[in-house]
Amino acid sequence: MKNFRLKMFVAALLCAFVTAGAGITAVAQTKEKGTYGKEYKGNGDMATRWSEKVQARMTDLHGKLNLSPPQEKVWDDYKEVITSSIKVPKMRDKAELATMTAPERLEKMHAKVKEREAVMARLLEATKTFYAQLTPEQQKIFDAETLMGPGKKRPRDKSRR
């Protein structure tokens, strides 16, 4: 009985290794052909989809806030900052990175972080300006609708599935 269990364990282990090896080989082959996962449609498409999602959320938020005419001007400024911060992400140039030294790569990453911080500072300032114009009831709606991360209470968007 002990010998049978050992043989079954070895057979199962061998089967697992063979299956994993075949899977890794299949993934490696499809990656080489450029068909791994979903077909990549390019950076412009990703930025377009992201922009459309942001526009839909902004429209939804605008409807829920019921802004007064004086608040509309501040809303337009806020919306402009939000939409202008959406940029087409650039793919890393692996050939360029390979020619750089480690300090040069870190400098490039640091510059990217500073650029993102500048965008975040603009978003923060625009949000503070807009938020100050809202009534307490509107602020509660704004807080609930713009909550991000694991604590958000908003149901998942059905179109994301």
C-alpha positions, 0 to 999 in steps of 0.5 A: 500500500505504501509503495502504491501511494508513492508511485501515485505521488510520483506519477501525479508530480510527473504529470504536473511537471509535464503540464506546466512545461507544456504551458510555459512552452506555449506561452513562450511561443505565443509571446514570440509571435506577438499574440500573447493575451489580448491583441494589443491595439496600440497606445492611442486606443488605450488613451481613447478608452481611458478618456471615454471612461473619464468623460462618462464619469465626469458627465455622471458626476455633473448630473449628480451634483446639480450645479448652479450657474455660478458653479458651472464656470469652476466645473468647466475649469476643473473638467479641463484640468482632469481631461488635459491630464490624460495622456497617451502612455509611451511604451518603454524603448527597450533598446534605449534603456539597454544602452543607458547606464544604471544612473541614467535609467534612474535619472530618467525614472526620476524625471518621470516621477517629477512629471507625474507629481506636477500633474498631481499638483495641478489636479489637487489645486483644481479639485480644491478650487472646485470643492470650495465652491460646492455646498456641503450636500454636494461635497458629500456627493463628490466625496462618495463619487470620487472615492478610490481604492479598496474602500470605495462603496460605488458598485463596479461599472458593468462595462468593465467586465 
